[in-house]
């Protein structure tokens, strides 16, 4: 029954069929691992012509020029140089924001002058006279529109602000968010403006559309929905949804523009 004896000094190791049987699976596995590890070397030596490696085509990441071109194309789709038009008009929102003190025209004008980019004639008209033009968002006016919609979202009265997540920490904490405490372009402080003025009015159906959009959207900047507009982007997005809903847009149309 003895298969193998090993003598070393006085020690004698004897393996029988009975003692070897339980470790056969482990030995077979060990030999298989050795075979896999040395298969490429064996193949090269005996000209088998195979190797264990992942096959893949050329990657864009391997070519910086391709990667840069791809990134540029994506950026142009997100923010095209010619801008993109949404199905909503400015109307008289600008003059209303000035009238209630949500925007101080001189403060806003000074801000842009200090940044080395004065308000354009069209932007001044939007604020002081209003405009019946459809809103076109371009790389040149995106900063203006961010502040414009920020002021509207902050000041416009809506149930999302009155009863939503913005007050979950208490009404006395409202001024501590970036979207409220960070607004310094009004004639009044942000808490005095917060959800105080019916600038954009919504009926029940329009409010339902806004709620659908606000609760099911996502803002990567703060990992929150538009229903929790705790930063300037969120407050601007809320106003964006309010304006589009008030002018007849459905939730899919708002999402597409957003």
KOLVEXDO-739695 format. One line per 2 residues: number of its first residue (from 1); their letters; for each residue x, y, z of N, C-alpha, C. Coordinates in nm, 3 decimals. Example, Ala and Ser with C-alpha at 12.3 -4.5 7.8 and 13.67 -1.06 7.14 Angstrom:
1> AS> 1.319/-0.569/0.780/1.230/-0.450/0.780/1.320/-0.330/0.780  1.285/-0.225/0.708/1.367/-0.106/0.714/1.290/0.003/0.787 .
END
This chain:
1> XX> 0.081/-0.122/0.000/0.000/0.000/0.000/0.084/0.126/0.000  0.212/0.112/0.024/0.297/0.230/0.030/0.327/0.280/-0.112 .
3> XX> 0.305/0.409/-0.132/0.333/0.470/-0.261/0.469/0.535/-0.262  0.504/0.599/-0.149/0.630/0.673/-0.148/0.684/0.679/-0.006 .
5> XX> 0.816/0.660/0.006/0.886/0.679/0.132/0.995/0.782/0.112  1.008/0.872/0.208/1.113/0.973/0.201/1.195/0.961/0.328 .
7> XX> 1.324/0.939/0.310/1.412/0.928/0.425/1.503/1.049/0.430  1.507/1.113/0.543/1.596/1.230/0.564/1.643/1.224/0.708 .
9> XX> 1.771/1.186/0.725/1.818/1.162/0.860/1.748/1.040/0.917  1.688/1.058/1.034/1.618/0.947/1.098/1.467/0.952/1.073 .
11> XX> 1.422/1.066/1.013/1.279/1.080/0.992/1.238/1.003/0.867  1.127/0.932/0.873/1.075/0.856/0.760/0.931/0.901/0.737 .
13> XX> 0.903/0.957/0.619/0.768/1.001/0.585/0.709/0.899/0.489  0.600/0.842/0.524/0.538/0.739/0.443/0.400/0.784/0.398 .
15> XX> 0.377/0.785/0.267/0.247/0.819/0.212/0.183/0.693/0.158  0.064/0.665/0.203/-0.012/0.550/0.151/-0.130/0.603/0.072 .
17> XX> -0.200/0.510/0.007/-0.319/0.553/-0.067/-0.421/0.622/0.024  -0.432/0.572/0.145/-0.529/0.628/0.239/-0.490/0.769/0.282 .
19> XX> -0.359/0.790/0.306/-0.318/0.924/0.352/-0.312/1.023/0.236  -0.295/0.972/0.112/-0.282/1.062/-0.003/-0.417/1.106/-0.058 .
21> XX> -0.518/1.018/-0.043/-0.647/1.045/-0.106/-0.708/1.181/-0.067  -0.708/1.225/0.059/-0.772/1.353/0.094/-0.702/1.475/0.034 .
23> XX> -0.572/1.463/0.002/-0.502/1.582/-0.047/-0.487/1.582/-0.199  -0.544/1.481/-0.266/-0.536/1.477/-0.412/-0.599/1.601/-0.477 .
25> XX> -0.721/1.645/-0.436/-0.779/1.764/-0.500/-0.689/1.887/-0.487  -0.626/1.904/-0.369/-0.537/2.018/-0.349/-0.415/2.011/-0.440 .
27> XX> -0.362/1.888/-0.456/-0.246/1.870/-0.543/-0.280/1.898/-0.689  -0.398/1.852/-0.730/-0.441/1.876/-0.868/-0.459/2.026/-0.893 .
29> XX> -0.520/2.095/-0.796/-0.538/2.240/-0.810/-0.407/2.314/-0.817  -0.311/2.271/-0.733/-0.179/2.333/-0.731/-0.108/2.316/-0.865 .
31> XX> -0.117/2.194/-0.921/-0.056/2.168/-1.050/-0.123/2.249/-1.162  -0.255/2.266/-1.150/-0.327/2.345/-1.251/-0.282/2.491/-1.247 .
33> XX> -0.261/2.545/-1.126/-0.213/2.683/-1.114/-0.076/2.700/-1.177  0.010/2.603/-1.152/0.144/2.607/-1.212/0.135/2.605/-1.364 .
35> XX> 0.045/2.520/-1.415/0.029/2.508/-1.560/-0.020/2.640/-1.621  -0.117/2.704/-1.555/-0.169/2.832/-1.604/-0.060/2.939/-1.601 .
37> XX> 0.017/2.942/-1.491/0.120/3.044/-1.475/0.229/3.032/-1.581  0.265/2.909/-1.615/0.376/2.887/-1.708/0.329/2.858/-1.851 .
39> XX> 0.199/2.864/-1.876/0.148/2.833/-2.010/0.207/2.923/-2.117  0.215/3.059/-2.095/0.275/3.143/-2.200/0.419/3.106/-2.230 .
41> XX> 0.496/3.073/-2.124/0.637/3.036/-2.144/0.647/2.905/-2.221  0.563/2.808/-2.183/0.563/2.678/-2.251/0.522/2.696/-2.397 .
43> XX> 0.418/2.783/-2.418/0.373/2.806/-2.554/0.480/2.868/-2.640  0.555/2.963/-2.583/0.663/3.027/-2.659/0.774/2.927/-2.690 .
45> XX> 0.807/2.842/-2.591/0.916/2.746/-2.609/0.884/2.643/-2.717  0.759/2.597/-2.717/0.720/2.493/-2.812/0.642/2.549/-2.930 .
47> XX> 0.643/2.684/-2.942/0.582/2.751/-3.057/0.432/2.721/-3.068  0.362/2.724/-2.954/0.217/2.704/-2.955/0.144/2.831/-2.998 .
49> XX> 0.210/2.949/-2.974/0.153/3.076/-3.019/0.029/3.121/-2.944  0.025/3.108/-2.812/-0.087/3.163/-2.735/-0.036/3.227/-2.608 .
51> XX> -0.117/3.317/-2.553/-0.083/3.386/-2.428/-0.213/3.428/-2.361  -0.212/3.432/-2.229/-0.328/3.472/-2.152/-0.322/3.623/-2.128 .
53> XX> -0.399/3.699/-2.204/-0.406/3.843/-2.182/-0.538/3.893/-2.236  -0.584/4.007/-2.181/-0.712/4.062/-2.224/-0.695/4.126/-2.361 .
55> XX> -0.785/4.092/-2.451/-0.781/4.151/-2.585/-0.869/4.274/-2.587  -0.819/4.386/-2.633/-0.899/4.508/-2.641/-0.852/4.590/-2.760 .
57> XX> -0.941/4.671/-2.811/-0.907/4.760/-2.920/-0.840/4.885/-2.866  -0.799/4.975/-2.952/-0.735/5.099/-2.907/-0.831/5.182/-2.825 .
59> XX> -0.784/5.239/-2.717/-0.866/5.319/-2.627/-0.844/5.467/-2.653  -0.950/5.545/-2.635/-0.936/5.690/-2.648/-0.840/5.746/-2.545 .
61> XX> -0.837/5.680/-2.429/-0.748/5.726/-2.324/-0.602/5.711/-2.363  -0.573/5.621/-2.461/-0.435/5.602/-2.505/-0.389/5.714/-2.597 .
63> XX> -0.484/5.792/-2.646/-0.452/5.899/-2.739/-0.504/6.032/-2.685  -0.418/6.117/-2.630/-0.462/6.244/-2.572/-0.539/6.330/-2.671 .
65> XX> -0.502/6.326/-2.798/-0.569/6.408/-2.898/-0.714/6.364/-2.917  -0.735/6.231/-2.922/-0.871/6.179/-2.935/-0.952/6.215/-2.812 .
67> XX> -0.890/6.202/-2.693/-0.960/6.232/-2.568/-1.000/6.379/-2.563  -0.909/6.468/-2.602/-0.938/6.612/-2.601/-1.050/6.645/-2.698 .
69> XX> -1.047/6.582/-2.815/-1.151/6.606/-2.915/-1.286/6.558/-2.863  -1.287/6.441/-2.800/-1.410/6.387/-2.745/-1.466/6.478/-2.636 .
71> XX> -1.380/6.527/-2.546/-1.423/6.615/-2.438/-1.479/6.744/-2.494  -1.414/6.797/-2.596/-1.459/6.920/-2.659/-1.597/6.903/-2.722 .
73> XX> -1.618/6.788/-2.786/-1.746/6.760/-2.849/-1.857/6.749/-2.746  -1.826/6.685/-2.633/-1.925/6.672/-2.526/-1.960/6.809/-2.469 .
75> XX> -1.857/6.893/-2.447/-1.879/7.026/-2.392/-1.966/7.110/-2.485  -1.943/7.098/-2.616/-2.022/7.174/-2.712/-2.168/7.131/-2.713 .
77> XX> -2.190/7.001/-2.684/-2.329/6.955/-2.677/-2.398/7.007/-2.551  -2.321/7.014/-2.440/-2.378/7.062/-2.314/-2.400/7.213/-2.318 .
79> XX> -2.301/7.283/-2.371/-2.305/7.428/-2.373/-2.262/7.477/-2.512  -2.349/7.462/-2.613/-2.311/7.495/-2.750/-2.277/7.642/-2.765 .
81> XX> -2.177/7.675/-2.847/-2.134/7.814/-2.865/-2.248/7.905/-2.909  -2.338/7.853/-2.991/-2.449/7.935/-3.040/-2.563/7.945/-2.939 .
83> XX> -2.549/7.873/-2.827/-2.652/7.874/-2.724/-2.768/7.784/-2.759  -2.866/7.779/-2.669/-2.987/7.703/-2.698/-3.107/7.777/-2.642 .
85> XX> -3.214/7.770/-2.715/-3.335/7.846/-2.682/-3.434/7.757/-2.609  -3.493/7.812/-2.504/-3.596/7.738/-2.431/-3.732/7.800/-2.462 .
87> XX> -3.835/7.722/-2.443/-3.969/7.768/-2.475/-4.028/7.848/-2.358  -3.967/7.961/-2.332/-4.014/8.052/-2.226/-3.964/8.192/-2.257 .
89> XX> -4.038/8.291/-2.214/-4.003/8.430/-2.241/-3.980/8.504/-2.109  -3.899/8.610/-2.118/-3.869/8.689/-1.999/-3.992/8.762/-1.945 .
91> XX> -4.070/8.817/-2.037/-4.184/8.896/-1.994/-4.141/9.014/-1.909  -4.220/9.043/-1.805/-4.190/9.158/-1.719/-4.126/9.116/-1.587 .
93> XX> -4.062/8.999/-1.586/-4.001/8.950/-1.462/-3.891/9.043/-1.413  -3.808/9.091/-1.504/-3.699/9.181/-1.465/-3.747/9.303/-1.389 .
95> XX> -3.838/9.382/-1.446/-3.891/9.499/-1.373/-3.956/9.463/-1.239  -4.022/9.345/-1.234/-4.084/9.303/-1.107/-3.978/9.273/-1.001 .
97> XX> -3.868/9.210/-1.042/-3.761/9.180/-0.947/-3.698/9.308/-0.894  -3.686/9.408/-0.980/-3.634/9.538/-0.935/-3.734/9.606/-0.842 .
99> XX> -3.862/9.597/-0.876/-3.965/9.666/-0.798/-3.975/9.614/-0.655  -3.961/9.483/-0.637/-3.974/9.426/-0.502/-3.841/9.427/-0.426 .
101> XX> -3.736/9.468/-0.492/-3.605/9.476/-0.425/-3.528/9.346/-0.426  -3.573/9.248/-0.506/-3.499/9.122/-0.514/-3.365/9.143/-0.585 .
103> XX> -3.363/9.239/-0.677/-3.239/9.278/-0.743/-3.221/9.429/-0.728  -3.105/9.469/-0.685/-3.066/9.610/-0.683/-2.987/9.633/-0.811 .
105> XX> -3.045/9.712/-0.901/-2.984/9.729/-1.033/-2.842/9.782/-1.023  -2.818/9.880/-0.937/-2.685/9.939/-0.926/-2.583/9.837/-0.872 .
107> XX> -2.627/9.755/-0.779/-2.537/9.651/-0.726/-2.501/9.550/-0.834  -2.599/9.511/-0.910/-2.575/9.412/-1.014/-2.487/9.470/-1.124 .
109> XX> -2.515/9.594/-1.161/-2.435/9.661/-1.263/-2.290/9.674/-1.218  -2.271/9.711/-1.091/-2.136/9.728/-1.036/-2.062/9.595/-1.031 .
111> XX> -2.133/9.487/-0.997/-2.071/9.355/-0.990/-2.009/9.317/-1.125  -2.084/9.340/-1.231/-2.035/9.302/-1.363/-1.921/9.393/-1.409 .
113> XX> -1.929/9.518/-1.373/-1.821/9.611/-1.409/-1.691/9.573/-1.338  -1.703/9.533/-1.212/-1.584/9.491/-1.137/-1.524/9.364/-1.195 .
115> XX> -1.608/9.280/-1.253/-1.561/9.156/-1.314/-1.504/9.179/-1.454  -1.510/9.305/-1.500/-1.457/9.339/-1.631/-1.548/9.306/-1.747 .
117> XX> -1.676/9.284/-1.717/-1.773/9.252/-1.822/-1.905/9.319/-1.788  -1.927/9.437/-1.844/-2.047/9.514/-1.813/-2.172/9.444/-1.864 .
119> XX> -2.285/9.476/-1.803/-2.411/9.423/-1.853/-2.432/9.469/-1.997  -2.480/9.379/-2.079/-2.505/9.414/-2.219/-2.633/9.497/-2.228 .
121> XX> -2.653/9.558/-2.344/-2.774/9.638/-2.365/-2.899/9.551/-2.352  -2.891/9.427/-2.403/-3.006/9.336/-2.392/-3.035/9.300/-2.246 .
123> XX> -2.929/9.277/-2.169/-2.947/9.241/-2.028/-3.005/9.357/-1.948  -2.961/9.477/-1.978/-3.017/9.596/-1.911/-3.165/9.610/-1.946 .
125> XX> -3.200/9.586/-2.072/-3.339/9.595/-2.114/-3.424/9.488/-2.044  -3.371/9.366/-2.033/-3.444/9.258/-1.965/-3.477/9.297/-1.822 .
127> XX> -3.382/9.363/-1.756/-3.402/9.402/-1.617/-3.493/9.523/-1.602  -3.476/9.621/-1.684/-3.545/9.749/-1.664/-3.676/9.762/-1.740 .
129> XX> -3.686/9.697/-1.857/-3.806/9.711/-1.939/-3.881/9.580/-1.958  -3.811/9.469/-1.943/-3.870/9.341/-1.975/-3.847/9.309/-2.121 .
131> XX> -3.883/9.188/-2.160/-3.861/9.146/-2.299/-3.958/9.035/-2.335  -4.006/9.042/-2.458/-4.094/8.938/-2.507/-4.018/8.831/-2.586 .
133> XX> -3.885/8.842/-2.586/-3.802/8.746/-2.657/-3.796/8.613/-2.581  -3.783/8.504/-2.656/-3.760/8.375/-2.591/-3.620/8.374/-2.529 .
135> XX> -3.608/8.303/-2.422/-3.480/8.299/-2.351/-3.383/8.208/-2.425  -3.268/8.263/-2.459/-3.161/8.186/-2.521/-3.042/8.188/-2.427 .
137> XX> -2.998/8.072/-2.387/-2.885/8.059/-2.294/-2.757/8.039/-2.376  -2.662/8.127/-2.357/-2.535/8.120/-2.429/-2.419/8.126/-2.329 .
139> XX> -2.298/8.091/-2.372/-2.183/8.105/-2.282/-2.164/8.248/-2.233  -2.208/8.345/-2.315/-2.189/8.486/-2.278/-2.289/8.534/-2.173 .
141> XX> -2.412/8.482/-2.175/-2.512/8.534/-2.080/-2.546/8.437/-1.968  -2.477/8.323/-1.963/-2.511/8.222/-1.862/-2.493/8.273/-1.720 .
143> XX> -2.391/8.356/-1.696/-2.368/8.410/-1.563/-2.480/8.506/-1.525  -2.521/8.589/-1.620/-2.632/8.681/-1.595/-2.759/8.604/-1.564 .
145> XX> -2.787/8.501/-1.644/-2.910/8.425/-1.623/-2.908/8.349/-1.491  -2.790/8.304/-1.449/-2.781/8.237/-1.319/-2.827/8.331/-1.208 .
147> XX> -2.777/8.454/-1.209/-2.817/8.551/-1.106/-2.963/8.594/-1.123  -3.005/8.610/-1.248/-3.143/8.650/-1.275/-3.242/8.547/-1.219 .
149> XX> -3.218/8.420/-1.252/-3.307/8.314/-1.204/-3.289/8.290/-1.054  -3.169/8.311/-1.003/-3.145/8.296/-0.859/-3.236/8.392/-0.782 .
151> XX> -3.238/8.517/-0.826/-3.322/8.617/-0.759/-3.470/8.580/-0.769  -3.510/8.532/-0.886/-3.650/8.494/-0.904/-3.687/8.376/-0.816 .
153> XX> -3.604/8.273/-0.814/-3.633/8.156/-0.731/-3.639/8.190/-0.584  -3.554/8.280/-0.540/-3.550/8.319/-0.399/-3.674/8.398/-0.359 .
155> XX> -3.714/8.494/-0.443/-3.820/8.587/-0.405/-3.961/8.537/-0.439  -3.972/8.452/-0.541/-4.105/8.410/-0.584/-4.170/8.317/-0.481 .
157> XX> -4.294/8.345/-0.449/-4.366/8.265/-0.348/-4.406/8.131/-0.407  -4.366/8.024/-0.338/-4.401/7.891/-0.384/-4.403/7.794/-0.266 .
159> XX> -4.492/7.698/-0.273/-4.508/7.602/-0.164/-4.382/7.519/-0.141  -4.301/7.503/-0.246/-4.176/7.427/-0.231/-4.084/7.496/-0.129 .
161> XX> -4.083/7.627/-0.131/-4.003/7.702/-0.033/-4.073/7.711/0.102  -4.205/7.723/0.099/-4.280/7.744/0.224/-4.293/7.617/0.308 .
163> XX> -4.303/7.502/0.240/-4.330/7.379/0.314/-4.233/7.266/0.282  -4.136/7.290/0.197/-4.046/7.186/0.152/-3.922/7.168/0.239 .
165> XX> -3.818/7.111/0.179/-3.699/7.072/0.253/-3.616/7.191/0.303  -3.639/7.308/0.246/-3.563/7.424/0.290/-3.593/7.462/0.435 .
167> XX> -3.710/7.422/0.484/-3.744/7.458/0.622/-3.739/7.338/0.716  -3.677/7.229/0.671/-3.675/7.110/0.756/-3.592/7.130/0.882 .
169> XX> -3.500/7.227/0.880/-3.420/7.256/0.999/-3.481/7.368/1.083  -3.596/7.418/1.039/-3.661/7.528/1.109/-3.657/7.656/1.028 .
171> XX> -3.762/7.734/1.038/-3.769/7.857/0.960/-3.661/7.957/1.000  -3.612/7.946/1.124/-3.508/8.038/1.168/-3.371/8.005/1.107 .
173> XX> -3.362/7.892/1.036/-3.235/7.852/0.974/-3.232/7.881/0.824  -3.337/7.940/0.772/-3.347/7.961/0.628/-3.230/8.042/0.574 .
175> XX> -3.185/8.140/0.647/-3.079/8.228/0.598/-2.941/8.166/0.597  -2.929/8.042/0.640/-2.796/7.981/0.653/-2.755/7.896/0.532 .
177> XX> -2.839/7.893/0.429/-2.803/7.818/0.308/-2.726/7.908/0.211  -2.653/7.846/0.121/-2.578/7.923/0.021/-2.672/8.001/-0.070 .
179> XX> -2.789/7.946/-0.096/-2.885/8.012/-0.186/-2.953/8.131/-0.122  -2.948/8.139/0.009/-3.012/8.251/0.079/-2.905/8.347/0.134 .
181> XX> -2.820/8.296/0.220/-2.716/8.380/0.278/-2.618/8.434/0.175  -2.608/8.365/0.060/-2.514/8.408/-0.043/-2.567/8.515/-0.135 .
183> XX> -2.698/8.546/-0.126/-2.754/8.648/-0.216/-2.733/8.787/-0.158  -2.652/8.866/-0.226/-2.618/9.001/-0.178/-2.651/9.109/-0.280 .
185> XX> -2.724/9.073/-0.385/-2.753/9.170/-0.491/-2.893/9.229/-0.480  -2.959/9.209/-0.367/-3.091/9.266/-0.348/-3.087/9.392/-0.263 .
187> XX> -3.197/9.463/-0.264/-3.209/9.582/-0.177/-3.243/9.541/-0.034  -3.283/9.416/-0.018/-3.317/9.362/0.114/-3.234/9.236/0.136 .
189> XX> -3.225/9.194/0.262/-3.152/9.070/0.287/-3.237/8.952/0.240  -3.173/8.839/0.221/-3.238/8.724/0.159/-3.359/8.673/0.237 .
191> XX> -3.353/8.676/0.369/-3.466/8.624/0.448/-3.589/8.714/0.435  -3.567/8.842/0.404/-3.681/8.933/0.382/-3.742/8.912/0.244 .
193> XX> -3.666/8.852/0.155/-3.714/8.827/0.019/-3.772/8.688/0.003  -3.732/8.597/0.089/-3.759/8.454/0.073/-3.908/8.424/0.058 .
195> XX> -3.948/8.376/-0.061/-4.085/8.332/-0.090/-4.189/8.436/-0.048  -4.166/8.561/-0.084/-4.254/8.669/-0.038/-4.342/8.727/-0.148 .
197> XX> -4.307/8.712/-0.275/-4.375/8.788/-0.381/-4.427/8.695/-0.491  -4.550/8.720/-0.532/-4.610/8.639/-0.639/-4.572/8.698/-0.774 .
199> XX> -4.451/8.669/-0.814/-4.400/8.720/-0.942/-4.441/8.627/-1.055  -4.426/8.497/-1.033/-4.470/8.395/-1.129/-4.578/8.312/-1.061 .
201> XX> -4.701/8.324/-1.106/-4.812/8.254/-1.044/-4.840/8.124/-1.118  -4.866/8.019/-1.040/-4.895/7.888/-1.096/-5.032/7.840/-1.051 .
203> XX> -5.108/7.781/-1.144/-5.232/7.717/-1.103/-5.198/7.576/-1.051  -5.298/7.503/-1.010/-5.273/7.372/-0.946/-5.206/7.274/-1.042 .
205> XX> -5.248/7.276/-1.169/-5.187/7.185/-1.266/-5.042/7.222/-1.293  -5.016/7.350/-1.303/-4.879/7.396/-1.327/-4.789/7.367/-1.207 .
207> XX> -4.845/7.381/-1.086/-4.769/7.348/-0.966/-4.735/7.200/-0.960  -4.830/7.116/-1.005/-4.805/6.971/-1.007/-4.691/6.939/-1.104 .
209> XX> -4.687/7.008/-1.216/-4.577/6.989/-1.313/-4.445/7.032/-1.251  -4.445/7.146/-1.184/-4.324/7.194/-1.117/-4.279/7.096/-1.010 .
211> XX> -4.373/7.046/-0.931/-4.338/6.950/-0.824/-4.275/6.824/-0.883  -4.330/6.777/-0.994/-4.277/6.658/-1.060/-4.133/6.683/-1.103 .
213> XX> -4.111/6.795/-1.166/-3.975/6.829/-1.209/-3.881/6.847/-1.090  -3.923/6.925/-0.991/-3.835/6.958/-0.879/-3.799/6.836/-0.796 .
215> XX> -3.893/6.747/-0.774/-3.867/6.631/-0.689/-3.793/6.518/-0.759  -3.792/6.520/-0.890/-3.730/6.411/-0.965/-3.606/6.454/-1.042 .
217> XX> -3.559/6.573/-1.016/-3.436/6.621/-1.079/-3.320/6.596/-0.983  -3.199/6.618/-1.035/-3.079/6.596/-0.953/-2.976/6.701/-0.986 .
219> XX> -2.916/6.757/-0.880/-2.810/6.856/-0.898/-2.680/6.798/-0.848  -2.586/6.768/-0.937/-2.459/6.709/-0.892/-2.377/6.802/-0.804 .
221> XX> -2.400/6.932/-0.814/-2.320/7.025/-0.733/-2.338/7.000/-0.584  -2.461/6.968/-0.543/-2.489/6.948/-0.400/-2.554/6.813/-0.371 .
223> XX> -2.570/6.732/-0.473/-2.634/6.600/-0.458/-2.775/6.612/-0.401  -2.845/6.716/-0.443/-2.983/6.735/-0.400/-3.072/6.754/-0.521 .
225> XX> -3.201/6.747/-0.497/-3.298/6.774/-0.604/-3.326/6.924/-0.607  -3.396/6.967/-0.711/-3.437/7.108/-0.721/-3.536/7.141/-0.610 .
227> XX> -3.603/7.040/-0.557/-3.696/7.062/-0.446/-3.625/7.103/-0.318  -3.493/7.089/-0.315/-3.413/7.136/-0.201/-3.309/7.233/-0.256 .
229> XX> -3.351/7.356/-0.293/-3.262/7.452/-0.359/-3.170/7.523/-0.260  -3.075/7.450/-0.205/-2.989/7.506/-0.100/-2.868/7.581/-0.155 .
231> XX> -2.850/7.582/-0.288/-2.741/7.661/-0.347/-2.797/7.747/-0.459  -2.713/7.834/-0.513/-2.760/7.926/-0.617/-2.810/7.852/-0.741 .
233> XX> -2.742/7.742/-0.777/-2.786/7.666/-0.894/-2.924/7.605/-0.870  -2.947/7.555/-0.750/-3.076/7.496/-0.718/-3.187/7.599/-0.719 .
235> XX> -3.161/7.718/-0.663/-3.263/7.822/-0.660/-3.292/7.873/-0.800  -3.188/7.883/-0.882/-3.208/7.925/-1.021/-3.288/7.819/-1.098 .
237> XX> -3.258/7.691/-1.072/-3.331/7.583/-1.140/-3.478/7.582/-1.100  -3.505/7.614/-0.974/-3.644/7.621/-0.929/-3.719/7.729/-1.006 .
239> XX> -3.657/7.847/-1.018/-3.719/7.956/-1.094/-3.737/7.919/-1.240  -3.638/7.851/-1.294/-3.642/7.804/-1.432/-3.766/7.716/-1.453 .
241> XX> -3.788/7.624/-1.361/-3.905/7.536/-1.369/-4.034/7.612/-1.350  -4.035/7.707/-1.257/-4.155/7.788/-1.233/-4.194/7.864/-1.359 .
243> XX> -4.097/7.928/-1.422/-4.125/8.010/-1.539/-4.177/7.924/-1.654  -4.111/7.812/-1.680/-4.154/7.728/-1.791/-4.292/7.668/-1.766 .
245> XX> -4.316/7.623/-1.643/-4.447/7.566/-1.611/-4.558/7.671/-1.624  -4.528/7.792/-1.582/-4.629/7.899/-1.588/-4.663/7.937/-1.731 .
247> XX> -4.573/7.908/-1.825/-4.596/7.943/-1.965/-4.637/7.821/-2.049  -4.682/7.715/-1.981/-4.745/7.604/-2.050/-4.658/7.484/-2.079 .
249> XX> -4.535/7.483/-2.032/-4.447/7.369/-2.059/-4.485/7.248/-1.973  -4.472/7.129/-2.031/-4.493/7.006/-1.956/-4.364/6.964/-1.888 .
251> XX> -4.373/6.863/-1.803/-4.256/6.823/-1.726/-4.145/6.769/-1.816  -4.180/6.698/-1.923/-4.077/6.645/-2.013/-4.003/6.758/-2.083 .
253> XX> -4.076/6.864/-2.119/-4.014/6.978/-2.186/-3.920/7.051/-2.090  -3.960/7.061/-1.964/-3.874/7.127/-1.865/-3.749/7.046/-1.843 .
255> XX> -3.763/6.914/-1.832/-3.646/6.828/-1.815/-3.552/6.837/-1.934  -3.608/6.844/-2.054/-3.524/6.853/-2.173/-3.445/6.983/-2.173 .
257> XX> -3.508/7.093/-2.134/-3.438/7.222/-2.127/-3.339/7.225/-2.014  -3.373/7.159/-1.902/-3.287/7.157/-1.784/-3.160/7.081/-1.811 .
END
